């Protein structure tokens, strides 16, 4: 090998060429533990926010860890500005979130489901509302902080290891709640998880939100240069594209991005790349072919994940439970949304089930589906709770996740106060408690 200077002298040997790549490395170092909590909640989406507020409201010392600058997850950083499903009777925490949005004039009027199956709100205002609600409840927030690993022994977690600008830190807690959406805490603990559909592991497709603004006709022109991306010639060649309102003079577009594994670093990386390529192709089509007076405004900084990995719990919520509108004595949440399972094999508006099979009656979610089967102090809520894929396709919507979050936060606080295992919290007690806090569970 010649040196870059080209003077004929040999370059130093490349260590990667000289030795085979190592399969693993060992890291051993002392990590500061700056905070002891009763309850540590990992993941600050709508589920984690409701869990943290519900926990703190009991008096429990509560920590919430979120990897972005704001909480809210898909609803804020993901740009999804709509509450799907039933937005009334989801519990007092969610009610206060909606009240906060309403105070800013940032949420559409209430309509009961199914007449109102997507209640529009301003996702930028939501980030502010959630922040202030968490601070009001004295939740200790760690923003720009990523969950890394756990410390523990056998079935019990003792610390959550996180990484932010201060480097690696550990948080000690009595109880933990996995609200990562990806079962990251359970996976780190070695607890059993599941993902995708049974026959091939394919997950519900992801979606990307991007935003355009109306401009005067003389300012409307193509933005995508020739040769950078593919061309979409006709409407039927578009991927599944949904147009959402986004305030005066602005529109949000949602693109279906199937075929990637969101639970793997490489898969999620490739999904983000593909999503932004498709975004530019779709933008080019609307500007060039349909002559829309749109200019690119911004794109959500993360792709929206419908299904990552789920934690195996003490009960697995089944599709049959939803179809039967099943009630449970330990119910802590109610779902109503249809089976929104998009076909993972193509990017068109196709579903796993035919339209006539997608409706389900109101159904209940049992407390046991929020208790990690393999652990003694781990709850989970949101889209990583214990459910079959098609059951998840309904229960994953933000309103139902908020109900689950509130229940998990209260249960974790109870378990911490009583110094008991997660499953020793009585499910019937939780059923009564969530209803006393505004959750409507009637079928």
C-alpha positions as a LaTeX table, in Angstrom:
\begin{tabular}{lrrr}
\hline
Residue & $x$ (\AA) & $y$ (\AA) & $z$ (\AA) \\
\hline
Unk1 & 0.00 & 0.00 & 0.00 \\
Unk2 & 1.32 & 3.46 & $-0.96$ \\
Unk3 & 1.02 & 6.51 & 1.30 \\
Unk4 & $-1.52$ & 9.21 & 0.48 \\
Unk5 & 1.36 & 11.59 & $-0.32$ \\
Unk6 & 2.43 & 9.32 & $-3.15$ \\
Unk7 & 6.14 & 9.50 & $-2.31$ \\
Unk8 & 6.66 & 5.78 & $-2.41$ \\
Unk9 & 7.12 & 5.28 & 1.35 \\
Unk10 & 4.95 & 2.57 & 2.87 \\
Unk11 & 1.90 & 3.49 & 4.92 \\
Unk12 & 1.48 & 2.20 & 8.48 \\
Unk13 & $-0.32$ & $-1.14$ & 8.53 \\
Unk14 & $-4.08$ & $-0.99$ & 8.92 \\
Unk15 & $-4.92$ & $-2.78$ & 12.15 \\
Unk16 & $-8.27$ & $-3.88$ & 10.71 \\
Unk17 & $-6.44$ & $-5.60$ & 7.88 \\
Unk18 & $-3.79$ & $-7.11$ & 10.12 \\
Unk19 & $-6.21$ & $-8.76$ & 12.56 \\
Unk20 & $-9.69$ & $-10.25$ & 12.22 \\
Unk21 & $-12.50$ & $-8.12$ & 13.62 \\
Unk22 & $-13.47$ & $-8.87$ & 17.20 \\
Unk23 & $-16.97$ & $-10.26$ & 17.73 \\
Unk24 & $-17.36$ & $-8.64$ & 21.15 \\
Unk25 & $-15.60$ & $-6.14$ & 23.38 \\
Unk26 & $-15.72$ & $-5.86$ & 27.15 \\
Unk27 & $-16.37$ & $-2.51$ & 28.82 \\
Unk28 & $-15.71$ & $-2.23$ & 32.54 \\
Unk29 & $-15.97$ & 1.12 & 34.29 \\
Unk30 & $-17.57$ & 2.75 & 37.30 \\
Unk31 & $-20.72$ & 4.70 & 36.45 \\
Unk32 & $-22.03$ & 7.50 & 38.67 \\
Unk33 & $-25.50$ & 7.00 & 40.11 \\
Unk34 & $-26.83$ & 10.54 & 40.65 \\
Unk35 & $-30.44$ & 9.71 & 41.38 \\
Unk36 & $-32.43$ & 7.25 & 43.48 \\
Unk37 & $-36.08$ & 6.93 & 42.60 \\
Unk38 & $-39.13$ & 4.99 & 43.57 \\
Unk39 & $-40.18$ & 4.62 & 39.93 \\
Unk40 & $-38.05$ & 4.97 & 36.78 \\
Unk41 & $-39.89$ & 5.25 & 33.47 \\
Unk42 & $-37.90$ & 4.70 & 30.30 \\
Unk43 & $-39.37$ & 6.35 & 27.22 \\
Unk44 & $-41.18$ & 9.68 & 27.16 \\
Unk45 & $-43.90$ & 9.18 & 24.56 \\
Unk46 & $-47.53$ & 9.83 & 25.49 \\
Unk47 & $-47.48$ & 6.51 & 27.38 \\
Unk48 & $-44.42$ & 7.41 & 29.41 \\
Unk49 & $-45.70$ & 10.90 & 30.17 \\
Unk50 & $-49.00$ & 9.55 & 31.50 \\
Unk51 & $-47.13$ & 6.89 & 33.51 \\
Unk52 & $-44.75$ & 9.46 & 35.01 \\
Unk53 & $-47.48$ & 11.93 & 35.95 \\
Unk54 & $-49.67$ & 9.21 & 37.45 \\
Unk55 & $-46.75$ & 7.84 & 39.47 \\
Unk56 & $-45.62$ & 11.25 & 40.72 \\
Unk57 & $-49.17$ & 12.21 & 41.63 \\
Unk58 & $-49.18$ & 9.45 & 44.26 \\
Unk59 & $-46.13$ & 11.01 & 45.90 \\
Unk60 & $-43.65$ & 8.54 & 44.42 \\
Unk61 & $-40.24$ & 9.90 & 43.51 \\
Unk62 & $-40.39$ & 9.53 & 39.74 \\
Unk63 & $-37.82$ & 9.76 & 36.93 \\
Unk64 & $-38.63$ & 9.94 & 33.21 \\
Unk65 & $-35.91$ & 9.33 & 30.61 \\
Unk66 & $-36.42$ & 10.55 & 27.04 \\
Unk67 & $-33.92$ & 10.46 & 24.17 \\
Unk68 & $-35.18$ & 13.57 & 22.36 \\
Unk69 & $-35.41$ & 17.22 & 23.39 \\
Unk70 & $-39.12$ & 16.94 & 24.06 \\
Unk71 & $-41.50$ & 14.28 & 25.28 \\
Unk72 & $-44.45$ & 13.01 & 23.26 \\
Unk73 & $-42.73$ & 10.50 & 20.97 \\
Unk74 & $-44.56$ & 9.90 & 17.71 \\
Unk75 & $-47.08$ & 12.63 & 18.56 \\
Unk76 & $-44.39$ & 15.34 & 18.73 \\
Unk77 & $-41.03$ & 14.35 & 17.25 \\
Unk78 & $-42.85$ & 11.97 & 14.91 \\
Unk79 & $-45.19$ & 14.74 & 13.76 \\
Unk80 & $-48.40$ & 12.70 & 14.18 \\
Unk81 & $-50.82$ & 15.46 & 15.10 \\
Unk82 & $-53.96$ & 13.42 & 15.81 \\
Unk83 & $-55.37$ & 11.40 & 18.70 \\
Unk84 & $-56.83$ & 8.27 & 17.11 \\
Unk85 & $-59.65$ & 6.35 & 18.74 \\
Unk86 & $-61.80$ & 7.62 & 21.61 \\
Unk87 & $-60.31$ & 10.78 & 23.13 \\
Unk88 & $-62.79$ & 11.08 & 26.00 \\
Unk89 & $-62.68$ & 9.11 & 29.24 \\
Unk90 & $-59.05$ & 8.05 & 28.90 \\
Unk91 & $-58.13$ & 9.02 & 32.46 \\
Unk92 & $-57.41$ & 12.23 & 34.31 \\
Unk93 & $-53.85$ & 12.64 & 32.99 \\
Unk94 & $-54.93$ & 12.47 & 29.35 \\
Unk95 & $-57.90$ & 14.74 & 30.12 \\
Unk96 & $-55.50$ & 17.36 & 31.48 \\
Unk97 & $-53.33$ & 17.07 & 28.38 \\
Unk98 & $-56.35$ & 17.78 & 26.19 \\
Unk99 & $-57.38$ & 20.66 & 28.46 \\
Unk100 & $-53.90$ & 22.13 & 28.09 \\
Unk101 & $-54.09$ & 21.93 & 24.31 \\
Unk102 & $-57.54$ & 23.49 & 24.38 \\
Unk103 & $-56.24$ & 26.40 & 26.49 \\
Unk104 & $-53.85$ & 27.15 & 23.61 \\
Unk105 & $-56.60$ & 26.71 & 21.00 \\
Unk106 & $-54.54$ & 23.82 & 19.67 \\
Unk107 & $-56.97$ & 20.87 & 19.54 \\
Unk108 & $-60.08$ & 20.11 & 17.51 \\
Unk109 & $-63.47$ & 19.87 & 19.29 \\
Unk110 & $-64.38$ & 16.54 & 20.81 \\
Unk111 & $-66.37$ & 14.02 & 18.78 \\
Unk112 & $-67.02$ & 10.52 & 20.15 \\
Unk113 & $-65.51$ & 7.55 & 18.33 \\
Unk114 & $-66.12$ & 6.47 & 15.59 \\
Unk115 & $-67.49$ & 9.81 & 14.38 \\
Unk116 & $-64.30$ & 11.39 & 15.59 \\
Unk117 & $-61.63$ & 8.78 & 14.91 \\
Unk118 & $-58.73$ & 11.25 & 14.58 \\
Unk119 & $-58.81$ & 14.37 & 16.77 \\
Unk120 & $-56.37$ & 16.86 & 15.26 \\
Unk121 & $-54.02$ & 18.91 & 17.43 \\
Unk122 & $-50.89$ & 21.05 & 17.06 \\
Unk123 & $-47.98$ & 18.72 & 17.75 \\
Unk124 & $-45.57$ & 21.58 & 18.54 \\
Unk125 & $-47.91$ & 22.93 & 21.23 \\
Unk126 & $-48.34$ & 19.41 & 22.61 \\
Unk127 & $-44.59$ & 19.26 & 23.35 \\
Unk128 & $-44.93$ & 22.37 & 25.53 \\
Unk129 & $-48.07$ & 21.13 & 27.28 \\
Unk130 & $-46.47$ & 17.80 & 28.17 \\
Unk131 & $-43.34$ & 19.47 & 29.47 \\
Unk132 & $-45.27$ & 21.79 & 31.76 \\
Unk133 & $-47.51$ & 19.02 & 33.05 \\
Unk134 & $-44.48$ & 16.90 & 33.96 \\
Unk135 & $-42.81$ & 19.80 & 35.74 \\
Unk136 & $-46.02$ & 20.59 & 37.61 \\
Unk137 & $-46.06$ & 17.01 & 38.92 \\
Unk138 & $-42.38$ & 17.31 & 39.94 \\
Unk139 & $-41.23$ & 14.50 & 37.68 \\
Unk140 & $-37.44$ & 14.47 & 37.32 \\
Unk141 & $-36.76$ & 14.67 & 33.60 \\
Unk142 & $-33.68$ & 13.39 & 31.78 \\
Unk143 & $-33.92$ & 14.73 & 28.21 \\
Unk144 & $-31.38$ & 14.02 & 25.48 \\
Unk145 & $-30.77$ & 10.80 & 27.38 \\
Unk146 & $-30.83$ & 7.35 & 25.90 \\
Unk147 & $-31.54$ & 4.15 & 27.79 \\
Unk148 & $-28.48$ & 1.89 & 27.43 \\
Unk149 & $-28.68$ & $-1.12$ & 29.72 \\
Unk150 & $-29.77$ & $-2.44$ & 33.09 \\
Unk151 & $-28.04$ & $-3.69$ & 36.20 \\
Unk152 & $-29.79$ & $-6.37$ & 38.17 \\
Unk153 & $-29.84$ & $-9.88$ & 39.47 \\
Unk154 & $-32.04$ & $-12.71$ & 38.22 \\
Unk155 & $-35.61$ & $-11.38$ & 37.97 \\
Unk156 & $-35.06$ & $-7.97$ & 39.55 \\
Unk157 & $-33.70$ & $-4.80$ & 37.94 \\
Unk158 & $-31.75$ & $-2.51$ & 40.27 \\
Unk159 & $-30.48$ & 0.25 & 37.98 \\
Unk160 & $-31.16$ & 1.66 & 34.53 \\
Unk161 & $-28.02$ & 2.84 & 32.71 \\
Unk162 & $-28.57$ & 5.90 & 30.55 \\
Unk163 & $-26.32$ & 8.12 & 28.44 \\
Unk164 & $-26.67$ & 11.85 & 27.92 \\
Unk165 & $-24.34$ & 14.83 & 27.70 \\
Unk166 & $-22.89$ & 13.91 & 31.10 \\
Unk167 & $-21.92$ & 10.49 & 29.81 \\
Unk168 & $-23.00$ & 7.18 & 31.27 \\
Unk169 & $-25.09$ & 7.41 & 34.43 \\
Unk170 & $-27.15$ & 4.95 & 36.43 \\
Unk171 & $-30.57$ & 5.51 & 37.98 \\
Unk172 & $-31.52$ & 3.32 & 40.90 \\
Unk173 & $-35.21$ & 2.59 & 41.38 \\
Unk174 & $-37.54$ & 0.17 & 43.10 \\
Unk175 & $-39.82$ & $-0.26$ & 40.09 \\
Unk176 & $-39.31$ & 0.25 & 36.35 \\
Unk177 & $-41.75$ & 0.88 & 33.51 \\
Unk178 & $-40.76$ & 0.07 & 29.92 \\
Unk179 & $-42.40$ & 2.72 & 27.74 \\
Unk180 & $-39.74$ & 2.63 & 25.03 \\
Unk181 & $-42.15$ & 1.20 & 22.48 \\
Unk182 & $-39.40$ & $-1.26$ & 21.56 \\
Unk183 & $-39.21$ & $-3.36$ & 24.76 \\
Unk184 & $-35.66$ & $-2.04$ & 25.21 \\
Unk185 & $-35.64$ & $-2.48$ & 28.98 \\
Unk186 & $-37.01$ & $-6.02$ & 28.83 \\
Unk187 & $-34.53$ & $-6.97$ & 26.10 \\
Unk188 & $-31.62$ & $-5.60$ & 28.12 \\
Unk189 & $-32.79$ & $-7.62$ & 31.11 \\
Unk190 & $-32.94$ & $-10.78$ & 29.03 \\
Unk191 & $-36.71$ & $-11.13$ & 29.40 \\
Unk192 & $-38.66$ & $-12.78$ & 26.61 \\
Unk193 & $-39.98$ & $-10.52$ & 23.85 \\
Unk194 & $-41.74$ & $-11.03$ & 20.54 \\
Unk195 & $-42.16$ & $-9.12$ & 17.29 \\
Unk196 & $-43.91$ & $-9.27$ & 13.96 \\
Unk197 & $-46.37$ & $-11.80$ & 12.69 \\
Unk198 & $-45.77$ & $-15.44$ & 13.60 \\
Unk199 & $-45.14$ & $-16.82$ & 10.11 \\
Unk200 & $-42.28$ & $-14.55$ & 9.06 \\
Unk201 & $-41.68$ & $-11.90$ & 11.74 \\
Unk202 & $-42.71$ & $-9.01$ & 9.48 \\
Unk203 & $-43.76$ & $-5.97$ & 11.50 \\
Unk204 & $-46.53$ & $-3.45$ & 10.91 \\
Unk205 & $-45.14$ & $-0.87$ & 8.46 \\
Unk206 & $-43.60$ & 2.39 & 9.61 \\
Unk207 & $-44.72$ & 5.82 & 8.38 \\
Unk208 & $-42.92$ & 9.10 & 7.81 \\
Unk209 & $-44.58$ & 12.50 & 8.34 \\
Unk210 & $-43.41$ & 15.50 & 6.34 \\
Unk211 & $-44.82$ & 18.99 & 6.01 \\
Unk212 & $-45.40$ & 21.43 & 3.16 \\
Unk213 & $-46.73$ & 24.97 & 3.05 \\
Unk214 & $-48.79$ & 26.78 & 0.45 \\
Unk215 & $-47.03$ & 29.53 & $-1.49$ \\
Unk216 & $-48.07$ & 31.99 & $-4.18$ \\
Unk217 & $-48.17$ & 30.50 & $-7.66$ \\
Unk218 & $-45.16$ & 32.44 & $-8.87$ \\
Unk219 & $-43.10$ & 30.93 & $-6.04$ \\
Unk220 & $-44.32$ & 27.39 & $-6.71$ \\
Unk221 & $-41.77$ & 25.45 & $-8.68$ \\
Unk222 & $-40.13$ & 22.06 & $-8.62$ \\
Unk223 & $-37.58$ & 21.67 & $-5.82$ \\
Unk224 & $-36.14$ & 18.24 & $-6.58$ \\
Unk225 & $-33.21$ & 18.35 & $-9.03$ \\
Unk226 & $-32.98$ & 15.92 & $-11.91$ \\
Unk227 & $-31.09$ & 12.70 & $-11.35$ \\
Unk228 & $-31.23$ & 12.59 & $-7.57$ \\
Unk229 & $-34.28$ & 10.37 & $-7.04$ \\
Unk230 & $-36.72$ & 8.26 & $-9.01$ \\
Unk231 & $-39.71$ & 9.75 & $-10.79$ \\
Unk232 & $-43.33$ & 8.93 & $-10.00$ \\
Unk233 & $-45.32$ & 9.31 & $-13.20$ \\
Unk234 & $-48.92$ & 8.69 & $-12.13$ \\
Unk235 & $-51.04$ & 8.75 & $-9.00$ \\
Unk236 & $-51.38$ & 4.97 & $-8.93$ \\
Unk237 & $-47.60$ & 4.71 & $-8.60$ \\
Unk238 & $-47.51$ & 6.66 & $-5.34$ \\
Unk239 & $-46.90$ & 4.83 & $-2.09$ \\
Unk240 & $-49.76$ & 5.02 & 0.41 \\
Unk241 & $-49.92$ & 8.76 & 1.06 \\
Unk242 & $-52.29$ & 10.37 & 3.54 \\
Unk243 & $-52.87$ & 14.12 & 3.58 \\
Unk244 & $-53.41$ & 15.66 & 7.02 \\
Unk245 & $-54.39$ & 19.20 & 8.01 \\
Unk246 & $-51.63$ & 21.13 & 9.75 \\
Unk247 & $-53.02$ & 24.58 & 10.38 \\
Unk248 & $-53.54$ & 27.52 & 7.98 \\
Unk249 & $-51.51$ & 27.24 & 4.78 \\
Unk250 & $-49.81$ & 24.04 & 5.85 \\
Unk251 & $-50.30$ & 20.34 & 5.15 \\
Unk252 & $-48.84$ & 17.13 & 6.56 \\
Unk253 & $-48.26$ & 14.07 & 4.40 \\
Unk254 & $-47.79$ & 10.57 & 5.79 \\
Unk255 & $-45.98$ & 7.88 & 3.78 \\
Unk256 & $-46.12$ & 4.14 & 4.34 \\
Unk257 & $-42.65$ & 2.58 & 4.60 \\
Unk258 & $-42.86$ & $-1.23$ & 4.85 \\
Unk259 & $-40.36$ & $-4.05$ & 5.04 \\
Unk260 & $-37.86$ & $-2.89$ & 7.67 \\
Unk261 & $-37.10$ & $-4.19$ & 11.15 \\
Unk262 & $-37.42$ & $-1.28$ & 13.57 \\
Unk263 & $-35.92$ & $-3.30$ & 16.41 \\
Unk264 & $-32.51$ & $-3.51$ & 14.72 \\
Unk265 & $-30.03$ & $-0.66$ & 14.23 \\
Unk266 & $-29.40$ & $-1.49$ & 10.58 \\
Unk267 & $-33.09$ & $-1.96$ & 9.81 \\
Unk268 & $-34.12$ & 1.34 & 11.36 \\
Unk269 & $-31.26$ & 3.16 & 9.64 \\
Unk270 & $-32.29$ & 1.80 & 6.24 \\
Unk271 & $-35.94$ & 2.67 & 6.91 \\
Unk272 & $-35.06$ & 6.30 & 7.64 \\
Unk273 & $-33.00$ & 6.52 & 4.43 \\
Unk274 & $-35.72$ & 4.94 & 2.30 \\
Unk275 & $-38.37$ & 7.14 & 3.89 \\
Unk276 & $-36.62$ & 10.38 & 3.00 \\
Unk277 & $-35.94$ & 9.20 & $-0.54$ \\
Unk278 & $-39.61$ & 8.38 & $-0.99$ \\
Unk279 & $-40.53$ & 11.72 & 0.56 \\
Unk280 & $-38.58$ & 13.56 & $-2.14$ \\
Unk281 & $-40.14$ & 11.44 & $-4.88$ \\
Unk282 & $-43.64$ & 12.15 & $-3.55$ \\
Unk283 & $-42.90$ & 15.86 & $-3.17$ \\
Unk284 & $-41.60$ & 15.96 & $-6.74$ \\
Unk285 & $-44.74$ & 14.22 & $-8.03$ \\
Unk286 & $-47.11$ & 16.69 & $-6.38$ \\
Unk287 & $-45.12$ & 19.73 & $-7.53$ \\
Unk288 & $-44.35$ & 18.51 & $-11.05$ \\
Unk289 & $-47.42$ & 16.45 & $-12.00$ \\
Unk290 & $-50.28$ & 17.86 & $-9.93$ \\
Unk291 & $-48.85$ & 21.41 & $-9.86$ \\
Unk292 & $-49.51$ & 21.82 & $-6.14$ \\
Unk293 & $-48.38$ & 25.23 & $-4.87$ \\
Unk294 & $-46.34$ & 23.56 & $-2.13$ \\
Unk295 & $-42.89$ & 24.18 & $-0.77$ \\
Unk296 & $-41.10$ & 21.74 & 1.48 \\
Unk297 & $-41.23$ & 22.97 & 5.05 \\
Unk298 & $-39.78$ & 20.23 & 7.25 \\
Unk299 & $-39.73$ & 16.53 & 7.94 \\
Unk300 & $-40.22$ & 14.83 & 11.29 \\
Unk301 & $-36.81$ & 13.95 & 12.78 \\
Unk302 & $-37.80$ & 10.34 & 13.27 \\
Unk303 & $-39.85$ & 7.82 & 11.36 \\
Unk304 & $-43.06$ & 6.65 & 13.04 \\
Unk305 & $-42.88$ & 3.08 & 14.33 \\
Unk306 & $-46.13$ & 1.13 & 14.68 \\
Unk307 & $-44.59$ & $-2.06$ & 15.99 \\
Unk308 & $-41.19$ & $-2.75$ & 17.46 \\
Unk309 & $-40.80$ & $-5.55$ & 19.97 \\
Unk310 & $-43.34$ & $-6.48$ & 22.63 \\
Unk311 & $-42.70$ & $-7.85$ & 26.11 \\
Unk312 & $-44.18$ & $-11.23$ & 27.00 \\
Unk313 & $-46.44$ & $-10.52$ & 29.96 \\
Unk314 & $-48.49$ & $-12.47$ & 32.46 \\
Unk315 & $-51.32$ & $-12.32$ & 29.90 \\
Unk316 & $-51.13$ & $-12.04$ & 26.12 \\
Unk317 & $-53.99$ & $-9.93$ & 24.72 \\
Unk318 & $-55.35$ & $-11.87$ & 21.74 \\
Unk319 & $-57.19$ & $-10.94$ & 18.58 \\
Unk320 & $-60.01$ & $-13.20$ & 19.79 \\
Unk321 & $-60.34$ & $-11.03$ & 22.93 \\
Unk322 & $-60.91$ & $-7.97$ & 20.76 \\
Unk323 & $-63.38$ & $-9.65$ & 18.45 \\
Unk324 & $-65.37$ & $-10.88$ & 21.46 \\
Unk325 & $-65.33$ & $-7.46$ & 23.14 \\
Unk326 & $-63.95$ & $-9.26$ & 26.17 \\
Unk327 & $-64.17$ & $-7.87$ & 29.70 \\
Unk328 & $-61.56$ & $-8.64$ & 32.37 \\
Unk329 & $-61.87$ & $-8.36$ & 36.16 \\
Unk330 & $-58.45$ & $-6.65$ & 36.20 \\
Unk331 & $-59.18$ & $-4.31$ & 33.27 \\
Unk332 & $-57.19$ & $-1.06$ & 33.31 \\
Unk333 & $-57.85$ & 0.30 & 29.79 \\
Unk334 & $-60.41$ & 0.12 & 27.02 \\
Unk335 & $-59.76$ & $-0.05$ & 23.30 \\
Unk336 & $-62.16$ & 0.83 & 20.49 \\
Unk337 & $-60.03$ & 1.46 & 17.40 \\
Unk338 & $-60.35$ & $-0.79$ & 14.37 \\
Unk339 & $-57.70$ & $-3.37$ & 13.44 \\
Unk340 & $-55.32$ & $-0.99$ & 11.70 \\
Unk341 & $-52.91$ & $-3.61$ & 10.42 \\
Unk342 & $-51.36$ & $-2.53$ & 7.14 \\
Unk343 & $-49.95$ & $-5.21$ & 4.87 \\
Unk344 & $-46.17$ & $-5.30$ & 5.55 \\
Unk345 & $-45.28$ & $-6.63$ & 2.08 \\
Unk346 & $-46.04$ & $-3.52$ & $-0.03$ \\
Unk347 & $-46.29$ & 0.26 & 0.25 \\
Unk348 & $-49.87$ & 0.57 & $-1.06$ \\
Unk349 & $-53.06$ & 1.18 & 0.93 \\
Unk350 & $-53.55$ & $-2.50$ & 1.61 \\
Unk351 & $-54.38$ & $-4.21$ & 4.89 \\
Unk352 & $-53.77$ & $-7.59$ & 6.44 \\
Unk353 & $-57.54$ & $-8.05$ & 6.82 \\
Unk354 & $-60.40$ & $-7.20$ & 4.46 \\
Unk355 & $-62.42$ & $-4.12$ & 5.41 \\
Unk356 & $-65.37$ & $-6.10$ & 6.75 \\
Unk357 & $-63.10$ & $-7.90$ & 9.23 \\
Unk358 & $-61.33$ & $-4.85$ & 10.65 \\
Unk359 & $-64.06$ & $-3.57$ & 12.97 \\
Unk360 & $-64.00$ & $-4.64$ & 16.63 \\
Unk361 & $-66.39$ & $-3.82$ & 19.49 \\
Unk362 & $-65.07$ & $-2.01$ & 22.56 \\
Unk363 & $-62.79$ & $-4.32$ & 24.53 \\
Unk364 & $-60.78$ & $-4.22$ & 27.73 \\
Unk365 & $-57.05$ & $-4.62$ & 28.37 \\
Unk366 & $-56.11$ & $-6.54$ & 31.53 \\
Unk367 & $-53.56$ & $-5.36$ & 34.07 \\
Unk368 & $-51.71$ & $-8.66$ & 33.58 \\
Unk369 & $-50.73$ & $-7.55$ & 30.07 \\
Unk370 & $-48.66$ & $-4.77$ & 31.65 \\
Unk371 & $-46.66$ & $-7.07$ & 33.94 \\
Unk372 & $-43.46$ & $-8.59$ & 32.50 \\
Unk373 & $-43.69$ & $-12.35$ & 32.93 \\
Unk374 & $-39.97$ & $-12.85$ & 33.50 \\
Unk375 & $-39.40$ & $-10.00$ & 35.97 \\
Unk376 & $-40.35$ & $-8.99$ & 39.48 \\
Unk377 & $-40.25$ & $-5.22$ & 39.13 \\
Unk378 & $-40.90$ & $-4.38$ & 35.48 \\
Unk379 & $-44.14$ & $-3.07$ & 34.04 \\
Unk380 & $-44.62$ & $-2.14$ & 30.40 \\
Unk381 & $-47.19$ & 0.02 & 28.63 \\
Unk382 & $-47.85$ & 1.38 & 25.17 \\
Unk383 & $-46.97$ & $-0.46$ & 22.02 \\
Unk384 & $-44.56$ & $-2.85$ & 23.76 \\
Unk385 & $-47.23$ & $-4.32$ & 26.04 \\
Unk386 & $-48.10$ & $-8.02$ & 25.85 \\
Unk387 & $-50.34$ & $-8.52$ & 22.82 \\
Unk388 & $-50.63$ & $-10.34$ & 19.53 \\
Unk389 & $-49.74$ & $-8.29$ & 16.46 \\
Unk390 & $-53.28$ & $-7.66$ & 15.25 \\
Unk391 & $-54.48$ & $-6.91$ & 18.78 \\
Unk392 & $-51.64$ & $-4.38$ & 18.96 \\
Unk393 & $-52.74$ & $-2.80$ & 15.67 \\
Unk394 & $-55.81$ & $-1.49$ & 17.50 \\
Unk395 & $-54.47$ & $-0.96$ & 21.02 \\
Unk396 & $-51.31$ & 0.91 & 19.91 \\
Unk397 & $-53.15$ & 4.22 & 19.27 \\
Unk398 & $-52.21$ & 7.12 & 21.52 \\
Unk399 & $-55.47$ & 7.33 & 23.45 \\
Unk400 & $-55.39$ & 3.68 & 24.54 \\
Unk401 & $-51.65$ & 3.91 & 25.24 \\
Unk402 & $-52.32$ & 6.88 & 27.52 \\
Unk403 & $-54.75$ & 4.76 & 29.54 \\
Unk404 & $-52.18$ & 1.98 & 29.83 \\
Unk405 & $-49.50$ & 4.46 & 30.84 \\
Unk406 & $-51.60$ & 5.94 & 33.63 \\
Unk407 & $-52.32$ & 2.45 & 34.98 \\
Unk408 & $-48.68$ & 1.31 & 34.79 \\
Unk409 & $-47.47$ & 4.45 & 36.56 \\
Unk410 & $-49.92$ & 4.05 & 39.42 \\
Unk411 & $-49.17$ & 0.33 & 39.74 \\
Unk412 & $-45.42$ & 0.95 & 39.83 \\
Unk413 & $-45.88$ & 3.58 & 42.54 \\
Unk414 & $-48.02$ & 1.16 & 44.58 \\
Unk415 & $-45.46$ & $-1.63$ & 44.26 \\
Unk416 & $-42.64$ & 0.74 & 45.26 \\
Unk417 & $-44.56$ & 1.99 & 48.28 \\
Unk418 & $-45.42$ & $-1.54$ & 49.42 \\
Unk419 & $-42.00$ & $-2.93$ & 48.56 \\
Unk420 & $-43.61$ & $-5.80$ & 46.68 \\
Unk421 & $-43.20$ & $-7.50$ & 43.32 \\
Unk422 & $-45.03$ & $-6.06$ & 40.32 \\
Unk423 & $-47.47$ & $-8.97$ & 40.03 \\
Unk424 & $-48.35$ & $-8.70$ & 43.72 \\
Unk425 & $-50.28$ & $-5.52$ & 42.97 \\
Unk426 & $-53.90$ & $-6.65$ & 42.87 \\
Unk427 & $-55.49$ & $-6.36$ & 39.43 \\
Unk428 & $-58.98$ & $-5.78$ & 40.80 \\
Unk429 & $-57.61$ & $-2.99$ & 42.96 \\
Unk430 & $-56.06$ & $-1.44$ & 39.85 \\
Unk431 & $-59.37$ & $-1.76$ & 38.02 \\
Unk432 & $-61.11$ & 0.30 & 40.71 \\
Unk433 & $-58.23$ & 2.78 & 40.96 \\
Unk434 & $-58.04$ & 3.67 & 37.25 \\
Unk435 & $-61.80$ & 4.17 & 37.14 \\
Unk436 & $-61.57$ & 6.51 & 40.14 \\
Unk437 & $-59.03$ & 8.48 & 38.10 \\
Unk438 & $-61.36$ & 9.05 & 35.15 \\
Unk439 & $-60.79$ & 5.98 & 32.98 \\
Unk440 & $-64.04$ & 4.82 & 31.36 \\
Unk441 & $-63.95$ & 1.04 & 30.91 \\
Unk442 & $-67.61$ & 0.38 & 30.08 \\
Unk443 & $-68.25$ & $-1.95$ & 27.14 \\
\hline
\end{tabular}
